[in-house]
């Protein structure tokens, strides 16, 4: 268990703002539900404070500070843009950043009802994001690894889940994973990738996707991990629509994405299981979301995907 050394409270946030950005210190402030590696505090109507909580790696926020202002201008959905930097201090020894607020409700507490619109919107966003990254873009530190290099993680999630959670799907889960492991590797130039698309990192409004948040795991590499969102985020029956709107994905990439979607689904299920048991980091609402995502992966076959 990793514990926060300093309790993060509204009083602490105000002290930090008064010390480093006093012109923002008296804006209305309230904690945003959720957050794991980082905690979010809404600041006024248009800003938020993103402050390290469980996350002890400063590089994630430093990446966001450096690259999001450059990427945001060409992305078709709102993303949080850093506007002020908070430095470690005697009051708080970690990083914090003031960012623009992305309106909407996180998908783990919201719902998509405009299925085709959401599929088209996600595809358009990822096509805009997945362009060749510059040479100094953040290197892939494992998030975008080929499934064959993620087998230990897959087995860890699979073995940790209760047998009832897996049910009769064990053989099908392993078949999808084995096919992803056998798929050819990404041979293109490294492209920008978000790296952590799951229901708490996208926001919805009016029944469709309205923004993407938490770019701390962004990297340059294989886009397959992001494309797994076709099953992890979108409602049943829309993966084919998504890939029709994202024609750059070849068969091998879809196969890798499908396997990574299985692994992400198992992770969400495990987080929900941990939440039920009161373990640190548990997210009870994620369990059903992971199970639904897994069902979508196992049931949806794409004409561009071979089994």
C-alpha positions as a printed NumPy array, in Angstrom:
array([[  0.   ,   0.   ,   0.   ],
       [  1.246,   3.471,  -0.895],
       [ -0.06 ,   6.114,   1.487],
       [ -0.211,   9.821,   0.884],
       [  2.372,  11.543,   3.092],
       [  0.291,  14.709,   3.338],
       [ -3.489,  14.714,   3.517],
       [ -4.883,  16.601,   0.556],
       [ -7.58 ,  18.99 ,   1.718],
       [ -9.204,  22.158,   0.44 ],
       [ -7.139,  24.053,   2.985],
       [ -3.915,  22.616,   1.59 ],
       [ -4.902,  23.474,  -1.984],
       [ -5.681,  27.065,  -0.968],
       [ -2.344,  27.373,   0.829],
       [ -0.503,  26.09 ,  -2.249],
       [ -2.352,  28.523,  -4.505],
       [ -1.699,  31.45 ,  -2.144],
       [  1.993,  30.563,  -2.092],
       [  2.477,  30.15 ,  -5.834],
       [ -0.552,  31.523,  -7.71 ],
       [ -2.281,  33.967,  -5.368],
       [ -4.498,  35.416,  -8.104],
       [ -6.319,  32.049,  -8.245],
       [ -6.42 ,  31.327,  -4.524],
       [ -9.877,  32.698,  -3.736],
       [-11.776,  31.035,  -6.597],
       [-14.471,  28.537,  -5.545],
       [-12.846,  25.175,  -4.818],
       [-14.246,  21.687,  -4.342],
       [-12.964,  18.136,  -4.613],
       [-13.889,  16.111,  -7.688],
       [-15.059,  12.57 ,  -6.984],
       [-12.701,   9.853,  -8.153],
       [ -9.026,  10.172,  -8.876],
       [ -6.427,   7.594,  -8.007],
       [ -2.891,   8.462,  -9.033],
       [ -3.885,  12.132,  -8.981],
       [ -6.668,  13.991,  -7.224],
       [ -8.682,  16.703,  -8.962],
       [-10.097,  19.85 ,  -7.392],
       [-12.459,  22.056,  -9.378],
       [-11.223,  25.647,  -9.297],
       [-13.796,  28.199, -10.343],
       [-15.804,  27.456, -13.49 ],
       [-13.002,  26.875, -15.973],
       [-10.016,  25.424, -14.097],
       [ -8.974,  22.43 , -12.007],
       [ -6.011,  21.587,  -9.779],
       [ -4.461,  18.207, -10.597],
       [ -2.345,  17.131,  -7.626],
       [ -0.307,  13.983,  -7.157],
       [ -1.877,  11.511,  -4.79 ],
       [ -0.845,   7.83 ,  -5.157],
       [  1.344,   8.727,  -8.132],
       [  4.947,   9.309,  -7.091],
       [  6.334,   9.764, -10.612],
       [  6.683,  13.447, -11.555],
       [  7.197,  12.596, -15.225],
       [  3.49 ,  12.075, -15.847],
       [  2.548,  15.646, -14.999],
       [  5.69 ,  16.971, -16.653],
       [  4.659,  15.234, -19.889],
       [  1.233,  16.819, -19.712],
       [  2.722,  20.255, -19.112],
       [  5.066,  19.952, -22.076],
       [  2.899,  18.283, -24.696],
       [ -0.794,  18.926, -24.063],
       [ -0.64 ,  22.621, -25.021],
       [  0.8  ,  21.536, -28.371],
       [ -1.59 ,  18.632, -28.985],
       [ -4.826,  20.233, -27.804],
       [ -5.165,  22.669, -30.697],
       [ -5.607,  19.91 , -33.277],
       [ -7.728,  17.48 , -31.266],
       [-11.489,  17.46 , -31.978],
       [-12.499,  16.919, -28.327],
       [-11.64 ,  19.056, -25.303],
       [ -8.642,  17.907, -23.27 ],
       [ -7.194,  19.445, -20.099],
       [ -4.55 ,  22.04 , -20.948],
       [ -2.007,  23.014, -18.28 ],
       [ -2.052,  26.767, -17.598],
       [ -0.055,  27.075, -14.35 ],
       [  2.652,  24.912, -12.767],
       [  2.831,  24.056,  -9.085],
       [  6.245,  23.16 ,  -7.683],
       [  6.992,  20.852,  -4.732],
       [  7.4  ,  22.785,  -1.504],
       [  7.606,  22.409,   2.245],
       [  3.814,  22.325,   2.346],
       [  3.524,  19.556,  -0.249],
       [  6.471,  17.585,  -1.681],
       [  4.918,  16.553,  -5.015],
       [  3.841,  18.208,  -8.257],
       [  0.536,  19.876,  -8.925],
       [ -0.771,  21.638, -12.009],
       [ -3.616,  24.031, -12.745],
       [ -5.395,  22.869, -15.894],
       [ -8.443,  23.788, -17.908],
       [-11.61 ,  22.008, -16.802],
       [-13.213,  19.548, -19.244],
       [-17.003,  19.66 , -18.714],
       [-18.97 ,  16.442, -18.578],
       [-19.415,  13.351, -16.433],
       [-16.808,  10.563, -16.314],
       [-18.07 ,   7.517, -18.186],
       [-17.745,   5.345, -15.077],
       [-20.555,   7.505, -13.663],
       [-22.294,   8.346, -16.942],
       [-23.676,   6.585, -19.985],
       [-23.413,   6.677, -23.77 ],
       [-26.784,   6.599, -25.518],
       [-25.841,   8.012, -28.921],
       [-23.861,   4.954, -29.886],
       [-22.96 ,   5.72 , -33.494],
       [-22.115,   9.325, -32.696],
       [-19.8  ,   8.187, -29.89 ],
       [-18.092,   5.651, -32.165],
       [-17.51 ,   8.259, -34.86 ],
       [-16.344,  10.807, -32.271],
       [-13.831,   8.444, -30.679],
       [-12.502,   7.412, -34.093],
       [-12.102,  11.045, -35.159],
       [-10.302,  11.883, -31.926],
       [ -7.88 ,   8.983, -32.199],
       [ -7.19 ,   9.61 , -35.888],
       [ -6.268,  13.181, -34.984],
       [ -4.112,  12.033, -32.075],
       [ -2.407,   9.107, -33.808],
       [ -0.024,  11.062, -35.993],
       [  3.716,  10.521, -36.214],
       [  5.282,  11.885, -33.038],
       [  8.426,  14.034, -32.977],
       [ 11.754,  12.472, -32.103],
       [ 11.7  ,  13.961, -28.594],
       [  8.229,  12.653, -27.751],
       [  8.01 ,  10.572, -24.555],
       [  9.246,   7.039, -25.146],
       [  6.999,   4.048, -24.661],
       [  7.871,   2.604, -21.242],
       [  5.662,  -0.462, -21.608],
       [  2.131,   0.888, -22.004],
       [  2.249,   0.239, -25.73 ],
       [  4.024,  -3.095, -25.523],
       [  3.082,  -5.924, -27.866],
       [  0.702,  -8.371, -26.139],
       [  3.415, -11.055, -26.154],
       [  5.393,  -8.799, -23.825],
       [  2.387,  -8.32 , -21.518],
       [  1.651, -11.974, -20.824],
       [  2.757, -11.769, -17.187],
       [  0.291,  -8.936, -16.593],
       [ -2.503, -10.765, -18.375],
       [ -1.911, -13.897, -16.3  ],
       [ -1.74 , -11.874, -13.103],
       [ -5.139, -10.282, -13.747],
       [ -6.7  , -13.527, -14.968],
       [ -5.46 , -15.591, -12.023],
       [ -6.407, -12.946,  -9.438],
       [-10.06 , -12.818, -10.464],
       [-12.651, -14.956,  -8.727],
       [-13.653, -17.999, -10.757],
       [-17.258, -16.777, -10.722],
       [-16.187, -13.556, -12.434],
       [-14.612, -15.492, -15.316],
       [-17.426, -18.043, -15.487],
       [-17.415, -20.232, -18.577],
       [-15.4  , -17.748, -20.647],
       [-11.9  , -18.854, -19.688],
       [-11.157, -20.662, -22.95 ],
       [-12.511, -17.819, -25.092],
       [-10.53 , -15.232, -23.117],
       [ -7.32 , -17.175, -23.612],
       [ -8.078, -17.699, -27.32 ],
       [ -8.424, -13.949, -27.901],
       [ -5.239, -13.312, -25.937],
       [ -3.284, -16.019, -27.756],
       [ -4.356, -14.594, -31.107],
       [ -3.183, -11.128, -30.051],
       [  0.151, -12.57 , -28.93 ],
       [  0.544, -14.201, -32.355],
       [ -0.314, -11.021, -34.28 ],
       [  2.482,  -9.202, -36.138],
       [  4.046,  -6.255, -34.327],
       [  3.548,  -2.587, -35.194],
       [  5.913,  -1.686, -38.032],
       [  4.959,   1.936, -38.545],
       [  6.607,   5.042, -37.193],
       [  5.8  ,   5.796, -33.529],
       [  2.547,   7.739, -33.232],
       [  1.101,   9.686, -30.315],
       [ -1.032,   7.525, -28.014],
       [ -3.068,   8.412, -24.926],
       [ -2.086,   5.177, -23.205],
       [ -4.856,   4.844, -20.604],
       [ -8.316,   5.047, -22.142],
       [-10.792,   3.604, -19.659],
       [-14.188,   4.773, -18.367],
       [-12.785,   7.159, -15.749],
       [-10.574,   8.942, -18.278],
       [-13.254,  10.018, -20.742],
       [-16.198,  12.313, -20.073],
       [-19.647,  12.215, -21.601],
       [-22.395,  14.764, -22.13 ],
       [-25.66 ,  14.608, -24.078],
       [-25.252,  10.856, -24.452],
       [-21.913,  10.901, -26.263],
       [-18.208,  11.458, -25.739],
       [-17.436,  15.036, -24.732],
       [-13.769,  15.021, -23.697],
       [-10.668,  12.999, -22.897],
       [ -8.649,  13.485, -19.705],
       [ -5.553,  12.159, -17.891],
       [ -2.727,  12.085, -20.424],
       [ -0.096,  11.143, -17.859],
       [  0.634,   7.864, -19.646],
       [  0.912,   9.33 , -23.145],
       [  3.676,   7.889, -25.284],
       [  4.865,   7.518, -28.863],
       [  4.499,   4.029, -30.294],
       [  1.898,   1.446, -31.31 ],
       [ -1.7  ,   2.789, -31.391],
       [ -3.235,  -0.633, -30.585],
       [ -3.685,   0.07 , -26.875],
       [ -5.779,   3.153, -27.644],
       [ -7.794,   1.222, -30.223],
       [ -8.796,  -1.29 , -27.547],
       [-11.166,   1.482, -26.424],
       [-13.514,   0.362, -29.209],
       [-14.593,  -2.399, -26.826],
       [-13.614,  -0.936, -23.44 ],
       [-15.525,   2.351, -23.86 ],
       [-18.138,   2.024, -26.583],
       [-21.531,   0.32 , -26.187],
       [-22.191,  -3.14 , -27.587],
       [-22.432,  -3.351, -31.341],
       [-20.41 ,  -0.239, -32.151],
       [-16.862,  -1.596, -32.54 ],
       [-17.431,  -2.256, -36.247],
       [-18.694,   1.295, -36.687],
       [-15.606,   2.605, -34.91 ],
       [-13.165,   0.692, -37.106],
       [-15.069,   1.709, -40.235],
       [-14.359,   5.296, -39.19 ],
       [-10.727,   4.406, -38.404],
       [ -9.634,   2.69 , -41.64 ],
       [ -5.913,   2.968, -40.865],
       [ -6.13 ,   0.012, -38.47 ],
       [ -4.976,  -3.123, -40.28 ],
       [ -5.861,  -6.662, -39.281],
       [ -2.772,  -7.165, -37.119],
       [ -3.415,  -3.946, -35.207],
       [ -7.034,  -4.925, -34.575],
       [ -5.941,  -8.306, -33.292],
       [ -3.459,  -6.7  , -30.876],
       [ -6.105,  -4.17 , -29.822],
       [ -8.648,  -6.906, -29.152],
       [ -6.249,  -8.787, -26.894],
       [ -5.325,  -5.614, -25.045],
       [ -9.045,  -4.91 , -24.606],
       [ -9.377,  -8.288, -22.893],
       [ -6.509,  -7.44 , -20.549],
       [ -7.964,  -3.994, -19.789],
       [-11.369,  -5.579, -19.116],
       [ -9.823,  -8.036, -16.664],
       [ -8.044,  -5.15 , -14.941],
       [-11.305,  -3.232, -14.539],
       [-13.005,  -6.356, -13.179],
       [-10.167,  -6.865, -10.715],
       [-10.368,  -3.255,  -9.557],
       [-14.071,  -3.757,  -8.923],
       [-13.37 ,  -6.973,  -7.053],
       [-10.765,  -5.168,  -4.927],
       [-13.29 ,  -2.436,  -4.244],
       [-15.78 ,  -4.957,  -2.924],
       [-13.102,  -6.22 ,  -0.575],
       [-12.066,  -2.761,   0.532],
       [ -8.536,  -3.058,  -0.817],
       [ -6.583,   0.122,  -1.579],
       [ -7.281,   1.496,  -5.03 ],
       [-10.512,  -0.443,  -5.348],
       [-13.214,   0.96 ,  -7.615],
       [-16.441,  -1.016,  -7.058],
       [-18.213,   0.531, -10.073],
       [-15.458,  -0.633, -12.401],
       [-16.239,  -4.327, -11.946],
       [-19.511,  -4.319, -13.93 ],
       [-17.962,  -2.018, -16.535],
       [-15.098,  -4.453, -17.003],
       [-17.469,  -7.406, -17.294],
       [-19.533,  -5.619, -19.946],
       [-16.375,  -4.702, -21.847],
       [-15.219,  -8.318, -21.718],
       [-18.579,  -9.497, -23.041],
       [-18.265,  -7.073, -25.941],
       [-14.779,  -8.29 , -26.807],
       [-15.813, -11.924, -26.748],
       [-19.073, -11.506, -28.651],
       [-18.215,  -8.996, -31.376],
       [-16.479, -10.285, -34.474],
       [-15.24 ,  -7.85 , -37.084],
       [-15.038,  -8.639, -40.778],
       [-11.482,  -7.259, -40.728],
       [-10.533,  -9.563, -37.871],
       [ -9.732, -13.228, -38.347],
       [-10.325, -15.858, -35.665]])
